[in-house]
Amino acid sequence: MKTMTLNGVRGRYELKHEISKMDCFLLRNRLKHLMQSDPHAKNDGKYLIRSVYFDNFDNKVLNQKKEGFIERDKFRVRLYDHNTNLINLEKKSKRNNMTYKQKCKISAEEYEQIRLGDIAWMENDARLLIQDLFIQMNLFQIKPFTVVDYEREVFIYEYGNVRVTFDSSIKTSFRNNEVLNPDIPMVETNPDIVILEVKYDEFLPDTIKYLLQLGDRRRGTYSKYQISRMFG
């Protein structure tokens, strides 16, 4: 199978399911015997992801997601476990059934400039992703919109480059974009929901398919950003 690329980035498949905490418990106990836990996780096997998503007043990004556009782009700034020394600007692109992710490091000071609308410096920045965001911010008036927190647990399987993730405790800041503020008020969305994501390259091994079987579970295009916007 020919590997698809976008701007030099290799595409991957992503399957998403909404499951219950009990489903998560059952799957975790199956997967841990075959797959490896993420080596970067804490002792409990989880880590906190905090992202601020870009959108505009017309909800361009949200509406494209809800309407299932086969070609769409989403910008976000992300950090882990509140570590402001490692901040990434990321762009996730959807092209038909494949997902592509580009990213580059930014500083806390650069994010604050972006948040406050001081973006002239971005036009000629050496990082192409910064230039891309500059164009999108001017063309569509997107800006940092909503902060989303969640806990992630990851299992890894070498063959097929498979990552199975469980995202839980999804929280939203409504429309507060102070992603670097550890004390920003966050509100839990639905504590009973876990988002299962299965990511892989060309193929998903049959062994993993078998372990992930839970009967009639809803598959969909679930997005933490979309879930968070349901609450404000």
SULQUIPE-V656126 format. One record per residue. N is the residue number from 1. RES is the residue in one letter. OMEGA is omega as a letter, one per 30 degrees, with the letter a starting at -180 (999 if undefined). NEAR is the number of other C-alpha atoms within 8 Angstrom. D_LAST is the distance of its C-alpha to the last C-alpha in Angstrom with 1 decimal. Layout:
((N;RES;OMEGA;NEAR;D_LAST) (N;RES;OMEGA;NEAR;D_LAST))
This chain:
((1;M;a;3;42.4) (2;K;l;3;41.6) (3;T;a;7;38.9) (4;M;l;6;36.4) (5;T;l;9;35.3) (6;L;a;8;33.0) (7;N;l;4;34.0) (8;G;a;5;36.1) (9;V;a;9;33.4) (10;R;l;9;34.2) (11;G;l;13;31.9) (12;R;l;11;30.8) (13;Y;l;12;29.7) (14;E;l;10;26.5) (15;L;a;10;26.0) (16;K;l;12;22.8) (17;H;l;13;22.7) (18;E;a;13;20.4) (19;I;l;12;22.8) (20;S;l;9;23.1) (21;K;l;9;24.2) (22;M;l;6;27.7) (23;D;a;9;27.8) (24;C;l;11;26.9) (25;F;a;8;29.7) (26;L;a;8;32.1) (27;L;l;10;31.4) (28;R;a;8;31.6) (29;N;l;8;35.0) (30;R;a;9;36.2) (31;L;a;10;35.1) (32;K;l;10;36.3) (33;H;a;6;39.9) (34;L;a;7;39.8) (35;M;l;9;37.1) (36;Q;l;8;36.7) (37;S;l;11;33.9) (38;D;a;10;32.3) (39;P;a;4;34.8) (40;H;a;4;32.2) (41;A;l;11;30.3) (42;K;a;7;30.9) (43;N;l;5;33.3) (44;D;l;5;30.9) (45;G;a;10;30.4) (46;K;l;11;26.8) (47;Y;a;11;25.1) (48;L;l;11;21.7) (49;I;l;12;19.9) (50;R;l;14;17.5) (51;S;l;12;16.2) (52;V;a;14;14.4) (53;Y;l;14;13.8) (54;F;l;13;14.9) (55;D;l;13;13.6) (56;N;a;12;14.3) (57;F;l;6;13.1) (58;D;l;4;14.2) (59;N;a;8;12.1) (60;K;a;9;15.5) (61;V;l;12;15.0) (62;L;a;10;12.2) (63;N;l;8;14.4) (64;Q;l;10;17.5) (65;K;a;11;16.4) (66;K;a;7;15.4) (67;E;l;6;18.7) (68;G;l;7;20.7) (69;F;a;7;22.4) (70;I;l;8;25.4) (71;E;a;8;25.5) (72;R;a;11;22.4) (73;D;a;9;21.7) (74;K;l;10;18.9) (75;F;l;11;19.3) (76;R;l;12;18.1) (77;V;a;11;19.7) (78;R;l;12;20.4) (79;L;a;13;22.3) (80;Y;l;10;23.7) (81;D;l;8;24.1) (82;H;l;9;23.1) (83;N;a;8;26.2) (84;T;l;9;25.8) (85;N;l;6;29.3) (86;L;a;10;28.2) (87;I;l;13;25.3) (88;N;l;11;25.0) (89;L;a;13;23.7) (90;E;l;12;23.2) (91;K;l;12;23.2) (92;K;a;11;22.8) (93;S;l;11;24.4) (94;K;l;12;24.8) (95;R;a;10;28.1) (96;N;a;6;29.0) (97;N;a;7;28.9) (98;M;a;10;29.1) (99;T;a;12;26.7) (100;Y;a;14;27.9) (101;K;l;10;26.7) (102;Q;l;9;27.9) (103;K;l;9;27.4) (104;C;l;9;29.0) (105;K;l;8;29.0) (106;I;l;10;27.7) (107;S;l;10;28.2) (108;A;l;10;25.9) (109;E;l;6;27.4) (110;E;l;8;26.8) (111;Y;a;9;23.1) (112;E;l;8;22.9) (113;Q;l;10;24.9) (114;I;a;11;22.5) (115;R;a;10;19.4) (116;L;l;6;21.4) (117;G;l;6;22.6) (118;D;a;8;26.1) (119;I;a;9;26.7) (120;A;a;5;30.3) (121;W;a;7;31.7) (122;M;a;9;29.9) (123;E;a;10;31.9) (124;N;l;6;35.1) (125;D;a;9;33.8) (126;A;a;6;35.9) (127;R;a;7;32.9) (128;L;a;7;32.4) (129;L;l;11;28.7) (130;I;l;11;28.1) (131;Q;l;13;30.0) (132;D;l;8;27.9) (133;L;l;9;24.6) (134;F;l;11;26.3) (135;I;a;9;27.2) (136;Q;l;10;23.7) (137;M;l;10;22.2) (138;N;a;8;24.9) (139;L;a;6;24.9) (140;F;l;7;21.3) (141;Q;l;9;19.9) (142;I;l;11;17.5) (143;K;l;10;16.6) (144;P;a;12;14.9) (145;F;a;12;11.2) (146;T;l;14;9.4) (147;V;l;16;11.5) (148;V;l;15;11.9) (149;D;l;13;14.7) (150;Y;l;12;16.8) (151;E;a;12;20.5) (152;R;l;12;22.7) (153;E;a;13;26.2) (154;V;l;12;28.4) (155;F;a;13;31.7) (156;I;l;12;34.0) (157;Y;a;11;36.8) (158;E;a;6;39.3) (159;Y;a;6;40.4) (160;G;a;11;38.1) (161;N;a;10;36.0) (162;V;l;13;33.6) (163;R;l;12;30.5) (164;V;a;11;28.8) (165;T;l;12;25.6) (166;F;l;12;23.7) (167;D;a;12;20.1) (168;S;a;11;18.8) (169;S;a;13;16.8) (170;I;a;15;13.6) (171;K;a;12;11.4) (172;T;l;15;8.4) (173;S;a;13;8.5) (174;F;a;11;5.0) (175;R;l;8;7.3) (176;N;a;9;10.5) (177;N;a;11;13.1) (178;E;a;7;15.9) (179;V;a;10;16.7) (180;L;a;7;20.2) (181;N;a;6;19.4) (182;P;a;6;20.2) (183;D;l;4;19.0) (184;I;l;9;15.4) (185;P;l;5;13.3) (186;M;a;9;11.7) (187;V;l;7;10.1) (188;E;a;9;11.6) (189;T;l;11;10.1) (190;N;a;7;13.3) (191;P;a;8;16.4) (192;D;a;6;18.8) (193;I;l;11;17.8) (194;V;l;13;19.8) (195;I;l;13;19.7) (196;L;l;12;23.3) (197;E;l;12;24.1) (198;V;a;12;27.7) (199;K;a;12;28.8) (200;Y;a;13;32.4) (201;D;a;11;34.8) (202;E;a;9;37.4) (203;F;l;6;37.6) (204;L;a;10;36.2) (205;P;a;8;39.1) (206;D;l;6;40.1) (207;T;a;6;40.2) (208;I;l;8;36.5) (209;K;a;9;35.8) (210;Y;a;7;37.8) (211;L;a;9;36.2) (212;L;a;7;32.7) (213;Q;l;6;33.7) (214;L;a;6;31.8) (215;G;a;4;32.7) (216;D;l;4;30.2) (217;R;a;8;26.8) (218;R;l;7;24.1) (219;R;a;8;24.2) (220;G;l;8;21.5) (221;T;a;9;19.6) (222;Y;l;10;16.9) (223;S;l;6;14.9) (224;K;l;8;13.1) (225;Y;l;10;11.0) (226;Q;l;11;10.3) (227;I;a;10;9.7) (228;S;a;14;7.2) (229;R;l;9;5.1) (230;M;a;6;5.7) (231;F;l;8;3.8) (232;G;999;6;0.0))
